[in-house]
Amino acid sequence: MKRRRPANSKGLAACPCAGFTLIELLVVIAIVAILASLLLPTLGTAKERAKRTHCLNNLRQQAIALTMYADDFADKLPIRSVFVYALSPDGVLPKTEPEAIEVLTGLGKLYRQYIPAPLIFYCPSLQMKELMYDGSYGWQKNFPLHTSGGDNGINNSYVYLFLGDLSFPTKLTNLRRGLQDYGALSTDVYLFGAGDICHRTGYNVAYGDGSADWYRDKARMISRSNAALGSYNSVNESWWRYMSTKTPPGSMLP
């Protein structure tokens, strides 16, 4: 004989499942919050590592493109822009796409033949909005026609040939620092008082042998020594020369 389920005062069968009490619900919410606080930094770190790797790939492509450019132009690299982070000059407003390509300078000279995707000129970790691909000084709003409302040239997040000549092209072989190593070509370190606008724990550098490496700077020595934003302090030259020695990847700064 089946046992009958006990009835409540209204004659209805009592539910065998009790709901959460308020205290139990608050405990669950607290546990979820604690787990989230533990996991989110890890997820953020993993996301930044992916961006850092993407950035390193950008610089490798720049290094390879620059060596190919030098092969095609008697060992000569593109002439450096007045501003080392510029892809085109200020005060020049092209009216057609061929004209816009013609006035490109610095790393911009690599577009289209050597670097067909302009996103390679922008670090995915970039934190300065104006310099982003779709920023007011970026590629999307200013190529081929300037639509950002100003006469600023197109800027990017990488510094090219900080010690390069403004009048004559630098020869790739003149950048050699040893039997096999070449000096720095480009980097995501913004050497003007904002050294860590891309990565907070280090930087990537592209070299004249077609390689690129990551260097740690957890103490943010570069950003703390760059003086004021826009500064041309001699410390910037010192950092570039240090990068050009091509110390072992992952090494700490002095």
Secondary structure, 3 states (H helix, E strand, C coil): CCCCCCECCCCCECCCCCCCCHHHHHHHHHHHHHHHHHHHHHHHHHHHHHHHHHHHHHHHHHHHHHHHHHHHCCCECCCCCCCCCECCCCCCCCCCHHHHHHHCCHHHHHCCCCCCCHHHHCCCCCCCHHHCCCCCCCCCCCCCCCCCCCCCCCECCCEECCCCCCCCCCEHHHHECCCCCECEEEECCCCCCCCCCCCCCEEEEEECCCCEEEEECCCCHHHHHCCCCCCCCHHHHHHHHHHHCCCCCCCCCC
